[in-house]
């Protein structure tokens, strides 16, 4: 069901954001505790949006989302920037971030979480593989993949 909600929200948010000079980064529907969040994350055409742009778009986009009948499934709609440590989930995210440093949280053999940081060198859609300068990881074993801000590595 979450994929269907994400797809519908993407279909509504993407043209709205484009008409307002922004690019949709991601739509995420997830449960945290008892609350169900729909997160609409966007960038400006020339980089991350400032607070004024987020504020300008939040109310009209919230109203647009509220007008849809699927919103019954959602407790909170959040609209904003994906941030510097943005999550990478879609093929276009990986393509846009080739050559940049990523942090991969994955399941280790012992069942615990292991974190690996490396430079993203590629993404194989067919195999569902994330390739870094250190190793190759199956998306199935990855818990979360995030872009790492460059200033953290200087």
C-alpha positions in Angstrom: 0.0 0.0 0.0 2.8 2.4 0.8 4.1 2.2 -2.8 0.7 3.1 -4.1 0.5 6.1 -1.8 4.0 7.2 -2.8 3.2 6.9 -6.5 -0.1 8.9 -6.2 1.6 11.6 -4.1 4.5 11.8 -6.6 2.0 12.3 -9.4 0.5 15.2 -7.6 3.6 16.8 -6.2 5.9 16.6 -9.2 4.0 18.9 -11.6 3.2 21.3 -8.7 6.9 21.6 -7.8 8.0 21.8 -11.4 5.6 24.7 -12.0 7.2 26.4 -8.9 10.8 26.0 -10.2 11.6 23.0 -8.1 12.6 19.4 -8.6 11.0 16.5 -6.7 13.7 14.4 -4.9 11.6 11.8 -3.2 8.2 10.9 -1.8 8.4 8.6 1.3 5.4 7.1 3.1 6.5 5.5 6.3 5.3 4.7 9.8 7.2 6.0 12.9 5.6 4.8 16.1 1.9 5.2 15.8 2.1 8.0 13.2 2.1 7.6 9.4 4.2 10.2 7.6 4.1 11.3 4.0 7.3 13.1 3.2 7.6 15.2 0.1 11.3 16.2 -0.4 12.4 18.6 -3.1 15.3 20.7 -4.4 15.4 24.0 -6.1 16.6 23.9 -9.7 20.0 25.3 -8.7 20.4 23.5 -5.3 18.7 23.0 -2.0 15.7 25.3 -1.3 16.0 27.9 1.4 13.5 28.2 4.3 11.5 30.9 2.5 10.9 28.6 -0.5 9.9 25.7 1.7 7.5 27.9 3.6 6.1 29.4 0.3 5.3 25.9 -1.1 4.2 24.1 2.1 0.7 25.4 2.5 -0.5 25.1 -1.2 1.1 21.7 -1.5 -0.4 20.5 1.8 -3.8 21.7 0.5 -3.3 19.9 -2.7 -2.5 16.7 -0.8 -5.4 17.1 1.6 -7.8 17.3 -1.4 -6.9 13.7 -2.3 -8.9 10.8 -0.9 -5.8 8.7 -0.1 -4.8 11.2 2.6 -6.9 9.2 5.1 -4.0 6.8 5.2 -1.6 9.6 6.3 -1.4 11.3 9.7 1.3 13.9 8.9 2.4 15.4 5.6 5.9 16.9 5.7 7.2 19.1 2.9 10.8 20.2 2.7 14.4 19.7 1.6 16.0 16.2 1.5 18.9 17.8 3.3 22.7 17.4 2.8 22.6 13.8 4.1 19.8 12.8 1.8 18.6 9.2 1.5 19.3 7.4 -1.8 16.4 5.1 -2.8 15.7 5.4 -6.5 17.9 4.7 -9.5 18.0 8.5 -10.4 19.3 9.2 -6.9 22.3 6.9 -7.4 22.9 8.3 -10.9 22.9 11.9 -9.6 25.3 11.0 -6.8 28.0 9.0 -8.7 31.4 10.3 -7.6 30.1 11.5 -4.2 30.7 9.9 -0.8 27.9 7.7 0.6 27.3 5.9 3.9 25.7 2.5 3.6 24.1 0.9 6.6 23.7 -2.9 6.0 23.0 -6.1 7.7 26.2 -7.9 8.7 26.5 -11.7 8.7 26.0 -11.7 12.5 22.7 -9.9 12.1 23.9 -6.6 13.5 24.1 -3.4 11.6 27.4 -2.5 9.8 28.2 0.9 8.3 30.5 1.4 5.3 31.5 4.8 3.8 32.8 5.0 0.3 32.6 6.9 -3.0 29.7 5.8 -5.2 31.0 4.6 -8.5 27.9 3.1 -10.0 24.5 1.5 -9.7 23.4 -1.6 -11.5 19.6 -1.4 -11.8 19.3 -4.9 -13.2 21.1 -6.5 -10.4 20.0 -4.0 -7.7 23.6 -3.4 -6.8 25.3 -0.3 -5.4 28.9 0.0 -6.3 31.5 2.0 -4.3 35.2 2.3 -4.5 35.4 -0.2 -1.6 32.9 -2.9 -2.6 29.6 -3.8 -4.2 26.4 -4.1 -2.1 23.1 -5.6 -3.0 20.2 -3.3 -2.2 18.5 -6.2 -0.4 21.2 -6.2 2.3 21.2 -2.4 2.6 19.1 -0.8 5.4 19.8 2.8 4.5 22.0 4.6 2.0 22.7 8.3 2.5 24.8 11.0 0.8 27.5 12.3 3.0 28.2 16.1 3.0 31.6 16.8 1.5 32.7 19.0 4.4 32.6 16.0 6.7 35.5 14.4 4.7 37.9 17.4 4.5 
